[in-house]
Amino acid sequence: MYNYLDFEGPVRDLDGKILELKKLSETGEAVDVADEIARLEKRSRDALRDAYKALNPWQKAQVARHPDRPHCLDYVQGLFTDFTALAGDRSFGDDEAIVGGFARFRGEPVAVIGQEKGNDTKSRLRHNFGMARPEGYRKAIRLMDLADRFDLPVVTLVDTAGAYPGIDAEERGQAEAIARSTEKCLSIKVPMVSVVIGEGGSGGAIALATANRVYMLEHSIYSVISPEGAASILWRDSTRARDAATNMKITAQDLLGLKVIDGIIAEPVGGAHREPKGAIEATGRQIAAAFDELKAVNGDYREHRRQKYLSIGR
């Protein structure tokens, strides 16, 4: 059974009835119920499709945060071969909130960097729920430097609620590390493609997403602050997160209209968490298409990024 979201109540009820009928059928306690199951399954699919046709920004935020949504390492496993992870920032330590290394994408060598949230309690604690400390961003800088040195394209997978806000992170220069990572994204001479696969939270996301091409999955979000954080600041009431999400323009559709991102990757009906393989494959196709398009830049990727970001808001 899925972890159902609040707005998926009708789907949850129908799926519950289907499960009950299947159990009765297996134990021989019911007459042939195949036709009834088929009818309910169709109603469930239709209800799911209708629910996801008109998601509001707050509902999209809930989908983007769904615990069963595929995370960075799922994409690495599904899209890349010969992945070799590198650890440490050569200054303080290793931050497992950011994973990265070198791999092959459709046979071509690339550098891949992403934020990993984890998929159970143990891994979420190990990866700090995808919230990186300064050493995580400095690791990303080191990987981008290596990619630049060896002329390797860079792929980044963004999924974080934001950079870790703890005292220890601030003491070690969190703001400076984020700024340096953003600067490095702008200065490398190789093509860079970024995909927001879940949450793109604040500077913690921008530090990896200042790329030549930026895409978002259909139900992902990208914002300067979380809806809860914005509500706490604006209204001193975090329960007004729904209002904040609506006003902040955090959805992929809003940001494409504002030309902050370059495209939207369609998700399977019901979100990436219902069919991870389909979402991962669609992401791979978009990354490949982006690199093909960037060949027209003729190598001047730094100037391409410069013009891209200077043009936003003009």
JOZIQUI-V907930 format. One record per residue. N is the residue number from 1. RES is the residue in one small letter. PHI is phi as a letter, one per 40 degrees, with the letter a starting at -180 (999 if undefined). Layout:
# JOZIQUI-V907930
N,RES,PHI ; N,RES,PHI
This chain:
# JOZIQUI-V907930
1,m,999 ; 2,y,c ; 3,n,c ; 4,y,c ; 5,l,c ; 6,d,d ; 7,f,c ; 8,e,c ; 9,g,d ; 10,p,c ; 11,v,c ; 12,r,d ; 13,d,c ; 14,l,c ; 15,d,c ; 16,g,c ; 17,k,c ; 18,i,c ; 19,l,c ; 20,e,c ; 21,l,c ; 22,k,c ; 23,k,c ; 24,l,c ; 25,s,c ; 26,e,c ; 27,t,c ; 28,g,g ; 29,e,c ; 30,a,b ; 31,v,c ; 32,d,d ; 33,v,b ; 34,a,d ; 35,d,c ; 36,e,c ; 37,i,c ; 38,a,c ; 39,r,c ; 40,l,c ; 41,e,c ; 42,k,c ; 43,r,c ; 44,s,c ; 45,r,c ; 46,d,c ; 47,a,c ; 48,l,c ; 49,r,c ; 50,d,c ; 51,a,c ; 52,y,c ; 53,k,c ; 54,a,b ; 55,l,c ; 56,n,c ; 57,p,d ; 58,w,c ; 59,q,c ; 60,k,c ; 61,a,c ; 62,q,c ; 63,v,c ; 64,a,c ; 65,r,c ; 66,h,d ; 67,p,c ; 68,d,c ; 69,r,c ; 70,p,c ; 71,h,b ; 72,c,d ; 73,l,c ; 74,d,c ; 75,y,c ; 76,v,c ; 77,q,c ; 78,g,c ; 79,l,b ; 80,f,b ; 81,t,b ; 82,d,f ; 83,f,c ; 84,t,b ; 85,a,c ; 86,l,b ; 87,a,b ; 88,g,g ; 89,d,b ; 90,r,g ; 91,s,b ; 92,f,b ; 93,g,i ; 94,d,b ; 95,d,b ; 96,e,c ; 97,a,c ; 98,i,b ; 99,v,b ; 100,g,a ; 101,g,i ; 102,f,b ; 103,a,a ; 104,r,b ; 105,f,b ; 106,r,f ; 107,g,g ; 108,e,b ; 109,p,c ; 110,v,a ; 111,a,b ; 112,v,b ; 113,i,b ; 114,g,a ; 115,q,c ; 116,e,b ; 117,k,c ; 118,g,g ; 119,n,b ; 120,d,a ; 121,t,d ; 122,k,c ; 123,s,c ; 124,r,c ; 125,l,c ; 126,r,c ; 127,h,c ; 128,n,f ; 129,f,f ; 130,g,g ; 131,m,c ; 132,a,c ; 133,r,c ; 134,p,d ; 135,e,c ; 136,g,c ; 137,y,c ; 138,r,c ; 139,k,c ; 140,a,c ; 141,i,c ; 142,r,c ; 143,l,c ; 144,m,c ; 145,d,c ; 146,l,c ; 147,a,c ; 148,d,c ; 149,r,c ; 150,f,b ; 151,d,f ; 152,l,b ; 153,p,d ; 154,v,b ; 155,v,b ; 156,t,b ; 157,l,b ; 158,v,c ; 159,d,a ; 160,t,a ; 161,a,c ; 162,g,i ; 163,a,c ; 164,y,c ; 165,p,c ; 166,g,c ; 167,i,c ; 168,d,c ; 169,a,c ; 170,e,c ; 171,e,c ; 172,r,c ; 173,g,g ; 174,q,d ; 175,a,c ; 176,e,c ; 177,a,c ; 178,i,c ; 179,a,c ; 180,r,c ; 181,s,c ; 182,t,c ; 183,e,c ; 184,k,c ; 185,c,d ; 186,l,c ; 187,s,c ; 188,i,c ; 189,k,c ; 190,v,b ; 191,p,c ; 192,m,b ; 193,v,b ; 194,s,b ; 195,v,b ; 196,v,c ; 197,i,c ; 198,g,a ; 199,e,c ; 200,g,b ; 201,g,c ; 202,s,f ; 203,g,c ; 204,g,c ; 205,a,c ; 206,i,d ; 207,a,c ; 208,l,b ; 209,a,b ; 210,t,c ; 211,a,b ; 212,n,c ; 213,r,b ; 214,v,b ; 215,y,b ; 216,m,b ; 217,l,c ; 218,e,d ; 219,h,b ; 220,s,c ; 221,i,b ; 222,y,a ; 223,s,a ; 224,v,c ; 225,i,a ; 226,s,c ; 227,p,d ; 228,e,c ; 229,g,c ; 230,a,c ; 231,a,c ; 232,s,c ; 233,i,c ; 234,l,c ; 235,w,b ; 236,r,f ; 237,d,a ; 238,s,c ; 239,t,c ; 240,r,c ; 241,a,d ; 242,r,d ; 243,d,c ; 244,a,c ; 245,a,d ; 246,t,c ; 247,n,c ; 248,m,c ; 249,k,f ; 250,i,b ; 251,t,c ; 252,a,c ; 253,q,c ; 254,d,c ; 255,l,c ; 256,l,c ; 257,g,c ; 258,l,c ; 259,k,g ; 260,v,c ; 261,i,b ; 262,d,b ; 263,g,i ; 264,i,b ; 265,i,c ; 266,a,c ; 267,e,b ; 268,p,d ; 269,v,d ; 270,g,g ; 271,g,g ; 272,a,c ; 273,h,c ; 274,r,c ; 275,e,a ; 276,p,d ; 277,k,d ; 278,g,c ; 279,a,c ; 280,i,c ; 281,e,c ; 282,a,c ; 283,t,c ; 284,g,c ; 285,r,c ; 286,q,c ; 287,i,c ; 288,a,c ; 289,a,c ; 290,a,c ; 291,f,c ; 292,d,c ; 293,e,c ; 294,l,c ; 295,k,c ; 296,a,c ; 297,v,c ; 298,n,g ; 299,g,g ; 300,d,c ; 301,y,c ; 302,r,c ; 303,e,c ; 304,h,c ; 305,r,c ; 306,r,d ; 307,q,c ; 308,k,d ; 309,y,c ; 310,l,c ; 311,s,c ; 312,i,c ; 313,g,g ; 314,r,c
